[in-house]
Structures are given as C-alpha cells and as structure tokens.
Amino acid sequence: MLKTEAVTPATRAGQHPTLMSTILLVEDDPTLSEMLSYNLEREGYRVLVAEDGVVGLEQARREQPDLIILDIMLPRLDGFSVCRILRQESDIPILMLTARQDEVDRIAGLELGADDYVSKPFSLGELLARVRAILRRSERQPTNNNREVLEAGAVRIDTGSRRAWRSANELSLSQKEFDLLTCLVRNRGMALSRDVLLERVWGYDFLGDSRTVDVHVRWLREKVEPDPGRPIYIQTVRGVGYRFEAPSLEREHTV
C-alpha cells in the first residue's frame, strides 16, 4: 500500500547521488511493484524486479545491485530469510518493507542486517528519501590517504584495508560493524550517545532510529567480546550510549 503524493524527481533538484544506481525491488504485489518501479526509474535509477524471495536472491547474487528494496512477506522464501542469506555473502544495502507497524518485525530486520526499513502504508516521498540516504552513505568509501592503525587492548584496526583483529584472530565484520567499531575505538574512553553514533557511522541523513545502534552493538559484541554476556570492551553507559574500554590482556584472558 502506498500513500500517493506529488514528488519532484531528485534529479531536477540536484539531490540524486548516482544517475544509474541499480535497485533490486523484491515485491510480490504487482500493483505496488509497478508503481515503485515507475517512480524509481523516473528518479534515474535502473530497476530490477523479482516477485518472490528465491528469484530475488538469485538476482541479487547475479546483478550485485547498489540497493535492495525487500518486502518481508514473500512467496517461496520470505524477506527475513533472504536478508539473512545475503548478509552472509555481501554488504549490499537492504531497505526492508514491512506491512505492519510491528516493532518485532522492524527489530528482526535490523538484527539480520537490514540498513533501514519502511512500514506500509508509506509515502512515496519517504521511500525515495530513504533510498537516496542509503545510496549516499554507501558511496562514501574510505581512501588509503587517511589510513591509520588503531590499537586498544587486544583490538587492532587497519582503516586502510578495513580489517580488524582481536589478538591474532581476524574479525569478520560487516561494513557498518567495522565503521561502528572504528568510531568507538577512535574515541575510546569517551561515552558516545546513540545520536552521535548514528551521525558518525550512519550519516546525518539517516532516517532510522537509535535502536539501529543497539542492534549493531549487540551484533558487534558477539564478534569482539570474549564473553558477549559480560562485555569488557564495549561498555553500556546508562542513559547515554556506549563507551569503548581497552582492558589489559590479563583481564581479557580471565573472562
């Protein structure tokens, strides 16, 4: 379901990040799919369409789009399953569509690695704004000119190669997990609010909410902490946000 409204194409306003960004739309409602495809193409995007989760997964692997708009309720393979499989294989940005205002669905999508979500019914303007915001963020690629090696306790980060280790073990991090860890380590010892983390990691134009930070911190702890249930690196600062600490190697080995 889509709320109709007049929208001026972003290309006319000079807001479009990339004229030929490819978007994969995985949606089984033909009316909604046709309407979204039409309006996305008017914005200058190349749009691919899949009507079920299996075909959507195949197209994502084959085409490697710049963004996937993924409905949750899909035939053959639901959107949650598609998102989970894709996150094991790539960092392609995913915008999930949910038919309900159910917080459980939204949190589940974020925990599986979705970058953002839109609840139906949504306005066309909101959807296009979120699409532009996600694509802008994904275009901000770091360069080796700003390469640095950060060390805090047993954690080491190479920002140039975008690799991170705890002791001798390399961490398998998604793009956002790496950026979040880098931000925390770079500001170790400082309490950073969720809003600050959203701005620095997701960008000022991110349209989601602070739960995104909590979900990614929980996910990051599972990979960084010796015992995620008793974190020694990423500390919760009650009423504020999070702080990265660099414990001694002796303390890490006693956890």
N, C-alpha and C positions, 0 to 999 in steps of 0.2 A: 504494500500500500504506500502511495506517495502523495504527499501534500503538494498540490500544484501551486506554482508561483512564477512570476516573471523573473528570469535570471539573465543578466547580461554576460555574454561569453567572456571568460577571463582573458582571452587573447586580446580583446579590444581594450581591456583595462591595463594591459601590460603586466598581469599578475601570473601568467602561465609559466611554469618553470621550464618545461620542455615540450615543444610542439608535438613531437612524435613519441612520447612515452607510451608504452604498451600496457594496457589494463586488461586483465582477465576477469570477466564477470561470470561467477558461478551462481546461477539463479534459475530455479525451475518454474517460476511463474512467468509465462511467456509475455503477458502484458507489461509487467514490471521490467522484465529483461529488455524488451523492445524500447520502452521509454527511457530507461537508463542508458542503453547503448546509443540511442539517438542523441541524447543530451551530452554524453561524454564525447562523442565524435564531434559535436558542434564546438566543444571546447578545444578541439585539436588533438585528441587522443586517438590512438589506434586501439580498437576494442575487439577482444576475442570473447566468445560466449560459449559456455558449457551449461547443459541443462541438468546434470547430475554430478555427484561427487567423484565418481570414477573417471568420467571424461575430464572433469576439471583438474584432477590430479595428473592425468596424462598430459593435458595441455600445459599445465604449469611446468612439468619436467621438460617437455619438448621446446616450448617457446621462451621460457625464462622471462616472464613479463616483469615490468617495473613495479607493478602493484596488482594484488588480487583482491577483488571485492567478493566476499564469500558468504553466502547465506548459510544459516545453521541447519534449517530443515530441508534436507535434500534427499532425493531417492538414491538408492543403492549404497551410498556412502555419505554419512552426514558431515556437516561442516566442521564439527569438532574433530572428527577422525582425519579429515583432510588437513586441517591445521596442524594436528599433532604429527602426522607423517611428514608434511613439508618442513616443519621446524627441525626435524632430524636430518634434513637434507640441505636446507638453504636458509638464507635470511631475507628472502623476498618479502617485502612489506605486505601485511594482510589486514584488510578492513572488514570486520565481520558485521553481518546484518542479522539482527535478532527480531523475531516477530512479537516479542513480549518485553514489557518493562521489568523483566525478572532479573534482579541483581545476581542471582546464581548463574544465569547464562552469561552475563557480562564478565563476571569474575572468572568463570571457567574458561572463556575465550582468551582472556588476558593471561591466565596461568598456562595455557597451552602455547602462548607465544604470539597471539594476535597483537598488532600495533595499536589498533583502535577499534571502536565499534559504533554502530548506529542502530537505534531501536526504531522499528516500524510502529506507526507511520512516521516517516521523516520528511523534512522539506528537501526539495532538490538543492536549494542553496546551501543547506547544512552539509549534505553529502558532498557536493562539489568543493566546499571549503575544506572538508576533512581530506579529500583526495589531494588537493593542492598542498595542504600542510604536510601530509605524509611524503609526497614526492619531493618537496623542498628539503625535508630532513634527510631523505635518502641520498640526495645529491651532494650533501656536504661531506665529501670524502677527505680524510686527513692526508697530508702530504709528508714525505720524509724530511722536508725542510724544517719541520717542527718536531723532529724525532727526539725522544727522550727516553731514558730508562729510569723507572721509578721503583724504589725498593722500600718495603715496610715489613719488618719482621721476616717471615719466610716467603712473603709475596713479592714477586718481581714482575714488572710490566714493561714491555718494549712497545712504545706507541707507534713506532715506525712500521714494524712488522705486524702490529696488532696481535701480539701473542702475550700470554700471561702464564706464570708458573706459581705453584706453592711448593716450596722446597725444590725437588728435582722433577716434580710432576707437572706437566703442561696441562692447563685448564682448557676444557672445550667450552668456549663461551660464544653466545650469540653476539651480534653486533651491539645490541642495546646493553647486554650484560657486561660486555667489555667496556663500553663507554661509561656505564654506571660505576664499575669498579675503579676505572681510571680517575673519575671525578672524586670518588671517596678517598682513594689513596693520595691523590694530589693535595687534598685538603685534610689529611689525617690529623686527628686530634681535635678537629673542629666539628661542632654539631651543625649539620646542614638540614634545613627544613625540607619538607616534601616539595613545596613550591619552588625552592631554589634548585632542587634536583631535577624537577620537571623542566625548568627553564634551561638548565645547563646541559642536560642529557637529551631531552626530547625536543627542546626548542621553544621559544616564546610563543609560537603559533600553534602549539599542541592544544587540541580541543578536548582531551580526555580529563580524567580527574586524578586525585592523589592516590587512589587505590592502585593505579598503574605502578607507582613507585613501590608500594608494599609488596605487590606480586613479584616484581623483578628482584627485590631484595631477598625475598624468601627463596626464589629460584637461585640467586647468586650464592646465598649461604649454603645451599645443598652442594655447591661445587667448590667453594672456598674453605668452608669451616671444617675442621677435623670432626666436630660433632655439631651438626646444624641445630640441634635442640639446645645446645649451650654455646652460643656464638662467642668467640673471643676476638674476632676481627671486626665484624660489622655489628656495632652496638646500637640498640634502640635507645633514643633519648626521648623519654616520655613527654608527650605534649609538644614535641618539636619535630623530630625526624630521626636521622641516623648519624653516627659518628664512626669513623674507621680508626681502630687502635692497632698498634704494632706490638703485640706481646713478645716476650722473649722466647727464643726457640725452646728453652727448657719448659716454659709453661705450655707451649703447644704440644709437646710430647707427653705431657702429663694429663691432657684432656682425654 
